[in-house]
Amino acid sequence: MKVLVLNCGSSSLKCQLIDMEKNERIMKGHYDRIGGSRSSLRFNVRGEKTVIEHPARDFEEAISEILNLLISKDYNVIKSFDEIGAVGHRIVHGGEKFKNSVVINDDVIKAIEECVTLAPLHNPAGLAGIEACRKLLPNTPMVAVFDTSFHQTMEEKAFIYQLPYKYYEDYKIRKYGFHGISHRYVAGRIAEILNNDKLKVINCHLGQGASLCAIKDGKSVDTTMGLTPLAGVPMGTRCGDVDPSIIPTVMKLYDIKPDEMLRIMNKESGAWGVSGVSTDFRDIERTALEGDKRSILALESRAYIIAQYIAKFIVTLNGVDVITFAGGIGENGFEERERICNYLECFGIKLDKEKNKVKGEEKEISTDDSKVKIYIVPTNEEIVIAKDTYELTKNLK
């Protein structure tokens, strides 16, 4: 079976076509700036890369263009849409309803819609992708794989906020956590590497968005993101945890409305807000090396807070066997990994600085005498989505 994996963001679409029997990724694509006049698709078929300038007004047009390329004789990917056995959709927020991936039907769509208030930027995009596939591939089964479902194993003491309990009873205001598909992949992969499924793992998914997860025996115990992906450690443009009273204070001082304040905390904060250099960590690393004080502050403060969360999760897990780094920066940013691990030597956690000088490799980077193993584990969310989709649909007629 060939599974099409779709990951719809607010204005972008990532996709892969995976042959599950051959365990082969046939196609990988990334559609940028959907809804704008300059939208384009980076298209990779079996290692052959191309960029296609093709404006897409919405997700239906973007997905339609991808499907047309798949059956185009220029690329010879598939002969007809019938070769696509199922479509797997990444859905960010499933609330408390979804503890596992599910085959999509009208009831599932309604439940995802009910979670829009919890993920106003992400769930509408996922729903748009589902609706587009319903029109373009009407006879193809679809599966929803949720970023939140991995964290549904958290105990109430971990997810409840110390606010009036009626907020949880009435509107399910609680910690949900995100990046669950990535955390789940890394948890499974490190268990394979170490041939041990009874591990205490702290996974650091570090990219433009960033979250940590405390994992015991393959299950999420706690995580840094909360009701929304804004909470936790500082990110590229998100502030992470702040004193809540800062929000009304800044709103009064600058005469800012709630929606604008949320936009600032999501889009103008984090490393970009402190450094003032760029939303790209590579640019901030460069200016930090050149001695820019605000860039140094942004990176060092982020590493300090991430290390503090690792220490917190050591308490959560009552120890730790392995610390893993995943995500674009976690996998490639050797400077970031070193900054974080420098704070952890008091726990006997020691990074081998020579082993650490790698990018994107699955590798142990701790010293031989480190009390805790440190690994880079490049994440693969798409294969998790594809496997769930395959398992749930392979016996459907």
C-alpha positions as CSV (number, residue, x, y, z in Angstrom):
1,M,0.0,0.0,0.0
2,K,1.1,3.6,-0.8
3,V,0.2,6.1,1.9
4,L,0.0,9.8,1.3
5,V,1.0,11.8,4.4
6,L,-0.2,15.4,4.7
7,N,0.8,18.0,7.3
8,C,-1.1,21.2,6.8
9,G,0.2,24.3,8.6
10,S,-1.4,27.8,8.7
11,S,0.0,28.6,5.2
12,S,2.2,25.6,4.3
13,L,1.8,22.0,3.4
14,K,4.3,19.2,3.9
15,C,3.6,15.9,2.2
16,Q,5.2,12.5,1.6
17,L,4.2,9.4,-0.4
18,I,5.4,6.2,1.3
19,D,5.3,2.7,-0.1
20,M,4.7,0.7,3.1
21,E,5.5,-2.7,1.7
22,K,8.8,-1.6,0.3
23,N,9.5,0.8,3.3
24,E,10.4,3.4,0.7
25,R,9.7,7.2,0.6
26,I,8.8,7.8,-3.0
27,M,8.0,11.5,-2.9
28,K,8.5,14.4,-0.5
29,G,7.1,17.9,-1.0
30,H,6.8,21.2,0.8
31,Y,4.3,23.8,-0.4
32,D,5.1,27.3,0.9
33,R,3.0,30.5,1.2
34,I,-0.4,28.9,0.3
35,G,-2.9,31.7,-0.2
36,G,-0.3,34.1,-1.7
37,S,0.8,35.0,-5.2
38,R,4.3,33.7,-4.6
39,S,3.4,30.2,-3.3
40,S,5.7,27.4,-4.6
41,L,6.4,23.7,-4.2
42,R,9.7,22.0,-3.4
43,F,9.2,18.5,-4.9
44,N,11.6,15.6,-4.4
45,V,10.9,12.3,-6.2
46,R,13.3,9.5,-5.3
47,G,16.1,12.0,-4.7
48,E,15.5,14.2,-7.8
49,K,14.7,17.7,-6.5
50,T,12.8,20.5,-8.3
51,V,11.1,23.7,-7.4
52,I,7.7,24.5,-9.0
53,E,6.3,28.0,-9.0
54,H,2.6,27.4,-8.9
55,P,0.3,29.8,-6.9
56,A,-2.2,28.0,-4.7
57,R,-5.1,30.0,-3.3
58,D,-6.0,27.3,-0.7
59,F,-5.2,23.8,0.4
60,E,-7.5,22.2,-2.2
61,E,-5.5,23.9,-5.0
62,A,-2.2,22.9,-3.3
63,I,-3.2,19.3,-2.8
64,S,-4.6,19.1,-6.3
65,E,-1.3,20.3,-7.8
66,I,0.6,17.7,-5.8
67,L,-1.8,14.9,-6.9
68,N,-1.5,16.0,-10.6
69,L,2.3,15.9,-10.3
70,L,2.1,12.4,-8.9
71,I,0.3,11.1,-12.0
72,S,2.3,13.3,-14.4
73,K,4.3,11.3,-16.9
74,D,7.1,13.8,-16.2
75,Y,7.7,12.3,-12.8
76,N,6.2,8.8,-13.2
77,V,5.3,8.4,-9.5
78,I,2.0,6.6,-9.9
79,K,-0.2,5.7,-12.8
80,S,-3.5,6.6,-11.1
81,F,-4.9,7.9,-7.8
82,D,-6.1,4.3,-7.1
83,E,-2.5,3.5,-6.1
84,I,-2.9,5.7,-3.1
85,G,-4.3,3.3,-0.5
86,A,-4.9,5.8,2.3
87,V,-4.2,9.4,3.4
88,G,-2.8,10.2,6.8
89,H,-3.4,13.7,8.2
90,R,-1.4,15.3,11.1
91,I,-3.9,17.0,13.3
92,V,-2.5,19.2,16.1
93,H,-5.2,19.1,18.7
94,G,-7.5,16.2,19.6
95,G,-8.4,17.4,23.1
96,E,-9.2,14.6,25.5
97,K,-11.3,12.7,23.0
98,F,-8.5,11.1,21.0
99,K,-6.0,8.9,22.8
100,N,-5.0,7.2,19.5
101,S,-5.1,7.7,15.8
102,V,-8.5,7.1,14.1
103,V,-10.1,6.6,10.7
104,I,-11.8,9.8,9.7
105,N,-15.6,10.0,9.5
106,D,-18.2,12.7,10.1
107,D,-18.0,12.3,13.9
108,V,-14.2,12.6,13.9
109,I,-14.4,15.8,11.8
110,K,-17.0,17.2,14.2
111,A,-14.7,16.4,17.2
112,I,-11.7,18.1,15.5
113,E,-13.9,21.1,14.8
114,E,-14.8,21.3,18.5
115,C,-11.1,21.6,19.3
116,V,-10.6,24.6,17.0
117,T,-10.9,27.0,20.0
118,L,-7.9,25.1,21.6
119,A,-5.8,25.3,18.4
120,P,-7.2,28.2,16.3
121,L,-4.2,28.4,14.0
122,H,-3.6,24.7,13.4
123,N,-6.9,22.7,13.5
124,P,-8.6,24.7,10.7
125,A,-5.7,24.0,8.4
126,G,-5.9,20.2,9.2
127,L,-9.6,20.3,8.5
128,A,-9.0,22.1,5.2
129,G,-6.7,19.3,4.2
130,I,-9.3,16.7,5.1
131,E,-12.0,18.5,3.2
132,A,-9.7,18.9,0.1
133,C,-9.0,15.1,0.1
134,R,-12.6,14.3,0.5
135,K,-13.2,16.2,-2.8
136,L,-10.1,15.1,-4.7
137,L,-9.9,11.5,-3.4
138,P,-13.5,10.7,-2.4
139,N,-13.0,6.9,-2.3
140,T,-9.7,6.9,-0.3
141,P,-9.8,6.2,3.4
142,M,-8.2,8.8,5.7
143,V,-6.7,8.7,9.2
144,A,-6.2,11.5,11.7
145,V,-3.0,11.3,13.7
146,F,-3.0,13.7,16.6
147,D,0.0,15.6,18.1
148,T,-1.8,15.6,21.5
149,S,-2.7,11.9,21.8
150,F,0.8,10.7,22.9
151,H,0.5,12.9,26.0
152,Q,-2.9,11.5,27.0
153,T,-1.0,9.2,29.4
154,M,-0.1,12.1,31.6
155,E,-1.6,11.9,35.1
156,E,-4.0,14.5,36.3
157,K,-1.4,16.0,38.7
158,A,0.7,16.7,35.6
159,F,-1.9,18.2,33.3
160,I,-4.1,20.2,35.7
161,Y,-3.6,24.0,36.1
162,Q,-3.9,25.5,39.6
163,L,-6.9,27.6,38.4
164,P,-10.5,27.3,39.5
165,Y,-11.4,23.6,38.7
166,K,-14.6,24.7,36.9
167,Y,-12.4,25.9,34.0
168,Y,-11.4,22.3,33.4
169,E,-14.9,20.9,34.1
170,D,-16.6,23.4,31.7
171,Y,-14.0,24.0,29.0
172,K,-11.3,21.4,29.5
173,I,-8.7,24.0,30.2
174,R,-5.6,21.9,31.0
175,K,-2.1,21.0,29.7
176,Y,-2.3,18.9,26.5
177,G,1.2,19.1,25.1
178,F,2.3,18.9,21.4
179,H,5.0,17.5,19.2
180,G,3.6,14.1,20.4
181,I,4.2,12.4,17.1
182,S,7.9,13.3,17.2
183,H,8.2,12.4,20.9
184,R,6.6,9.1,20.2
185,Y,8.9,8.3,17.3
186,V,12.0,9.1,19.4
187,A,10.8,7.1,22.3
188,G,10.4,4.1,20.1
189,R,13.6,4.6,18.2
190,I,15.8,5.0,21.3
191,A,14.3,1.8,22.8
192,E,15.3,0.0,19.6
193,I,18.9,1.5,19.7
194,L,19.4,0.5,23.3
195,N,17.4,-2.7,23.1
196,N,15.4,-1.6,26.2
197,D,11.8,-0.6,26.3
198,K,11.9,0.2,30.0
199,L,13.8,3.5,29.8
200,K,13.5,6.9,31.5
201,V,14.0,9.3,28.6
202,I,13.9,13.1,28.3
203,N,13.5,14.0,24.7
204,C,14.3,17.6,23.6
205,H,12.5,18.4,20.3
206,L,14.2,21.6,19.4
207,G,13.3,23.6,16.3
208,Q,11.4,26.9,15.6
209,G,8.9,25.3,17.9
210,A,10.4,23.5,20.9
211,S,9.2,21.1,23.6
212,L,10.6,18.6,26.0
213,C,8.9,15.4,27.1
214,A,9.5,13.1,30.1
215,I,9.0,9.6,28.9
216,K,8.8,6.4,31.0
217,D,8.6,3.0,29.4
218,G,7.6,4.6,26.1
219,K,4.8,6.7,27.6
220,S,4.6,10.4,28.1
221,V,4.6,11.4,31.8
222,D,4.9,15.2,31.4
223,T,5.8,17.8,28.7
224,T,6.5,21.5,28.5
225,M,3.9,22.8,26.1
226,G,0.4,23.4,27.6
227,L,-3.1,24.2,26.5
228,T,-1.4,25.6,23.4
229,P,2.0,25.3,21.8
230,L,3.0,28.7,23.3
231,A,3.9,27.4,26.7
232,G,7.2,25.9,27.9
233,V,10.7,26.7,26.8
234,P,11.5,29.8,24.6
235,M,11.3,29.1,20.8
236,G,12.1,30.9,17.6
237,T,9.3,33.4,17.9
238,R,7.3,32.1,20.9
239,C,8.0,33.4,24.4
240,G,7.4,30.1,26.3
241,D,6.6,30.5,30.0
242,V,6.3,34.0,31.4
243,D,4.8,35.6,34.5
244,P,1.1,35.8,33.6
245,S,0.8,39.2,35.1
246,I,3.1,40.5,32.4
247,I,0.4,40.1,29.8
248,P,-2.2,42.6,31.2
249,T,0.6,44.9,32.3
250,V,2.0,45.2,28.8
251,M,-1.4,45.4,27.3
252,K,-2.2,48.5,29.4
253,L,1.2,50.1,28.9
254,Y,1.1,49.8,25.1
255,D,-2.7,49.9,24.6
256,I,-2.6,46.4,23.0
257,K,-5.7,44.3,22.4
258,P,-5.8,40.6,23.4
259,D,-5.4,39.2,19.8
260,E,-2.5,41.5,19.2
261,M,-0.9,40.4,22.5
262,L,-1.2,36.8,21.5
263,R,0.3,37.5,18.1
264,I,3.3,39.2,19.7
265,M,3.9,36.3,22.1
266,N,3.6,33.8,19.2
267,K,5.3,35.7,16.3
268,E,7.6,38.4,17.8
269,S,9.0,36.8,20.9
270,G,11.5,34.1,21.7
271,A,14.9,34.2,20.2
272,W,13.7,36.7,17.6
273,G,12.2,39.0,20.2
274,V,15.4,39.0,22.4
275,S,18.0,39.1,19.7
276,G,16.2,41.3,17.2
277,V,18.3,39.6,14.5
278,S,16.2,37.0,12.8
279,T,13.6,34.2,13.2
280,D,16.3,31.8,11.9
281,F,18.5,30.4,14.7
282,R,21.4,30.0,12.2
283,D,21.5,33.8,11.7
284,I,21.4,34.3,15.5
285,E,24.2,31.7,16.0
286,R,26.3,33.7,13.4
287,T,25.8,37.1,15.1
288,A,26.4,35.5,18.5
289,L,29.8,34.3,17.2
290,E,30.5,37.9,16.0
291,G,29.9,39.1,19.6
292,D,26.4,40.5,19.4
293,K,25.3,40.7,23.0
294,R,21.6,40.3,22.5
295,S,22.2,37.2,20.3
296,I,24.4,35.7,22.9
297,L,21.7,36.5,25.6
298,A,18.9,34.9,23.5
299,L,20.8,31.7,23.0
300,E,22.2,31.4,26.5
301,S,18.9,32.2,28.1
302,R,17.2,29.6,26.0
303,A,19.8,26.9,26.9
304,Y,19.6,27.8,30.6
305,I,15.8,27.4,30.6
306,I,15.9,24.1,28.6
307,A,18.5,22.7,31.1
308,Q,16.3,23.8,34.0
309,Y,13.4,21.8,32.4
310,I,15.6,18.8,32.0
311,A,16.4,19.0,35.7
312,K,12.7,19.3,36.5
313,F,12.0,16.2,34.4
314,I,14.7,14.2,36.2
315,V,12.6,14.8,39.3
316,T,9.5,13.9,37.4
317,L,11.0,10.6,36.3
318,N,12.9,9.9,39.5
319,G,16.1,9.7,37.4
320,V,16.9,9.5,33.8
321,D,18.6,6.9,31.6
322,V,19.0,8.9,28.3
323,I,18.6,12.4,27.0
324,T,17.7,12.7,23.3
325,F,17.9,15.6,20.9
326,A,15.5,15.8,17.9
327,G,14.0,18.5,15.7
328,G,15.9,20.8,13.3
329,I,18.0,22.5,15.9
330,G,18.3,19.5,18.2
331,E,19.6,17.4,15.3
332,N,21.9,20.0,13.7
333,G,22.7,22.6,16.3
334,F,25.8,21.2,18.0
335,E,26.3,24.6,19.6
336,E,22.9,24.5,21.2
337,R,23.4,20.9,22.5
338,E,26.7,21.9,24.1
339,R,25.2,25.0,25.7
340,I,22.4,23.0,27.3
341,C,24.6,20.1,28.5
342,N,27.1,22.5,30.1
343,Y,24.5,23.2,32.7
344,L,23.9,19.5,33.4
345,E,27.3,18.4,34.5
346,C,26.3,18.6,38.2
347,F,24.1,15.5,37.5
348,G,27.1,13.6,36.0
349,I,25.7,14.2,32.5
350,K,28.7,14.8,30.3
351,L,28.7,15.7,26.6
352,D,31.7,14.6,24.4
353,K,32.4,17.8,22.5
354,E,34.2,16.0,19.7
355,K,31.4,13.4,19.2
356,N,28.9,16.3,19.3
357,K,30.3,18.0,16.3
358,V,27.9,16.4,13.9
359,K,24.7,17.4,12.1
360,G,21.6,15.2,11.5
361,E,23.2,11.9,12.4
362,E,21.8,9.3,14.7
363,K,24.6,9.1,17.2
364,E,25.6,8.8,20.9
365,I,27.4,12.0,21.9
366,S,28.0,11.4,25.7
367,T,31.4,10.7,27.2
368,D,32.2,7.1,28.2
369,D,32.0,8.1,31.9
370,S,28.7,10.0,31.6
371,K,26.1,8.8,34.1
372,V,23.4,9.4,31.5
373,K,23.6,8.6,27.8
374,I,23.1,11.5,25.4
375,Y,21.9,10.7,21.8
376,I,20.9,12.6,18.7
377,V,17.8,10.8,17.2
378,P,16.6,12.5,14.0
379,T,12.8,12.5,14.2
380,N,10.5,11.0,11.6
381,E,6.9,12.1,12.2
382,E,5.8,11.1,8.7
383,I,6.7,7.5,9.2
384,V,4.6,7.4,12.4
385,I,1.7,8.9,10.6
386,A,2.1,6.5,7.7
387,K,2.3,3.4,9.9
388,D,-0.8,4.4,11.9
389,T,-2.6,5.1,8.7
390,Y,-1.5,1.7,7.2
391,E,-2.5,-0.3,10.3
392,L,-5.9,1.3,10.5
393,T,-6.8,1.0,6.8
394,K,-5.0,-2.1,5.5
395,N,-8.1,-4.3,6.1
396,L,-10.7,-1.8,5.0
397,K,-12.5,-2.5,1.7
